[in-house]
Structure formats: C-alpha cells, structure tokens
Amino acid sequence: MLGLAACRTGRRASAVTRRLLHPAPHRAAPNPPDPTSNKKCFNPELLSFLVCPLSHKPLRYEESTNELINEELGIAYPIIDGMPNMIPQDARMIQKEKKQEEPEQSQH
C-alpha cells in the first residue's frame, strides 16, 4: 500500500494515490439513460467469430427477437445487453420450419 507507506514515512502521496484513497464524489450523469431503451445493440460482425457451442455451426442473427439462431438444432440463444448468452441451458427451443422433402408419389 503505497498510500499508507507514504503516510508513515512522512512523504506526500502522489495524486493517483490520493484519488484512490479519497475518490471524488459520485456525479449524476447529465442525461440519465432511458429505462425503456435498455437494450444494447448486438454487433453482427461478431457472427464471423461465433458458432453454436453444441454443433459448432454458424449462427444467424434474428433482429426482431434479438437472438442468435441455430437452424439445424432449432434453438435460439438470447442476447442480453448486447452480449450473446451462449449457455445451452439458457437457449430456447424454436419451431423448425419443416420442409416438404418427401417426394410426391405419382400413381400410374
């Protein structure tokens, strides 16, 4: 503790030490944040680095729900305050769009 050592030795504490020992009073922000716009934006550039922790496949950003979607597994990871929550237990299941892959059988 430099501040205590300086006090014991009779030396003057540096400006940094004085600020640490005696912090400035808390000042209110000039424009307090609007509680209704509490949602921070997700940076889509992160998608080039992020993959699903379960399948290791790329994810898709869904702006309307603010989630990262894994189409293959049908799960959505929430984005909270601009940070993706990639914990599988916190993901929600989504309804996968079923493609009609069954070939139509024609009768002869």
Wavefront OBJ file of the C-alpha trace (Angstrom):
o trace
v 0.000 0.000 0.000
v 1.869 2.958 -1.284
v -0.513 5.448 0.298
v -0.068 4.032 3.789
v 3.683 3.757 3.351
v 3.830 7.369 2.212
v 1.849 8.452 5.273
v 4.140 6.507 7.598
v 7.312 7.863 6.094
v 6.032 11.416 6.031
v 6.220 11.667 2.242
v 3.404 13.247 0.325
v 1.155 10.796 -1.503
v 1.038 11.067 -5.260
v -2.051 12.440 -6.969
v -3.031 8.926 -8.089
v -2.729 7.548 -4.563
v -4.780 10.430 -3.172
v -7.528 9.784 -5.708
v -7.571 6.088 -4.793
v -7.726 6.823 -1.080
v -10.195 9.703 -1.416
v -12.321 9.162 -4.537
v -14.258 12.075 -5.985
v -17.938 12.240 -5.083
v -20.264 10.469 -7.488
v -21.802 12.812 -10.034
v -25.109 12.173 -11.733
v -24.989 11.675 -15.473
v -26.162 14.735 -17.423
v -28.689 12.669 -19.397
v -29.801 9.598 -17.443
v -30.379 6.542 -19.622
v -33.927 5.924 -20.755
v -35.185 2.781 -18.943
v -37.389 1.847 -21.903
v -34.383 1.664 -24.273
v -32.430 -0.676 -22.012
v -31.465 -2.962 -24.918
v -27.940 -2.577 -26.272
v -27.319 -3.370 -29.905
v -25.620 -6.566 -30.992
v -22.708 -6.171 -33.375
v -23.395 -8.527 -36.341
v -19.657 -8.561 -37.159
v -19.295 -10.970 -34.214
v -21.084 -13.637 -36.252
v -17.847 -14.311 -38.133
v -16.332 -15.498 -34.817
v -19.292 -17.092 -33.043
v -20.533 -20.635 -33.530
v -23.053 -22.744 -31.694
v -21.371 -24.377 -28.690
v -23.304 -27.603 -29.303
v -22.994 -28.153 -33.058
v -20.076 -25.799 -33.831
v -22.109 -24.489 -36.798
v -22.562 -20.805 -37.750
v -25.413 -18.857 -36.206
v -27.890 -16.398 -37.701
v -28.827 -13.126 -36.007
v -32.571 -12.501 -35.715
v -33.034 -8.777 -35.094
v -36.766 -8.960 -34.328
v -36.216 -11.274 -31.327
v -32.622 -10.194 -30.586
v -31.379 -13.790 -30.628
v -28.765 -15.936 -32.324
v -30.438 -18.814 -34.140
v -29.139 -22.299 -34.861
v -31.414 -23.501 -37.665
v -30.066 -27.051 -37.597
v -30.869 -27.710 -33.919
v -33.836 -25.348 -33.695
v -32.540 -23.312 -30.760
v -32.180 -19.590 -30.086
v -29.555 -18.025 -27.826
v -30.659 -14.751 -26.197
v -28.661 -11.542 -26.473
v -28.660 -9.639 -23.188
v -27.330 -6.072 -23.088
v -25.562 -6.629 -26.407
v -23.803 -9.809 -25.197
v -24.813 -13.220 -26.581
v -25.661 -15.760 -23.886
v -24.249 -18.945 -25.385
v -25.083 -21.218 -22.453
v -27.100 -24.126 -23.920
v -29.327 -24.378 -20.823
v -30.408 -20.749 -21.357
v -31.293 -21.234 -25.036
v -34.909 -21.655 -26.031
v -36.314 -24.170 -28.451
v -37.814 -22.728 -31.615
v -40.221 -24.278 -34.038
v -38.244 -25.545 -37.005
v -39.845 -24.956 -40.363
v -40.478 -28.371 -41.771
v -39.538 -28.620 -45.397
v -41.521 -30.982 -47.530
v -38.677 -33.215 -48.566
v -40.913 -36.187 -49.241
v -41.111 -36.757 -52.984
v -44.599 -36.734 -54.392
v -45.577 -40.198 -55.469
v -47.442 -40.283 -58.731
v -49.895 -43.067 -59.396
v -49.556 -44.869 -62.753
l 1 2 3 4 5 6 7 8 9 10 11 12 13 14 15 16 17 18 19 20 21 22 23 24 25 26 27 28 29 30 31 32 33 34 35 36 37 38 39 40 41 42 43 44 45 46 47 48 49 50 51 52 53 54 55 56 57 58 59 60 61 62 63 64 65 66 67 68 69 70 71 72 73 74 75 76 77 78 79 80 81 82 83 84 85 86 87 88 89 90 91 92 93 94 95 96 97 98 99 100 101 102 103 104 105 106 107 108
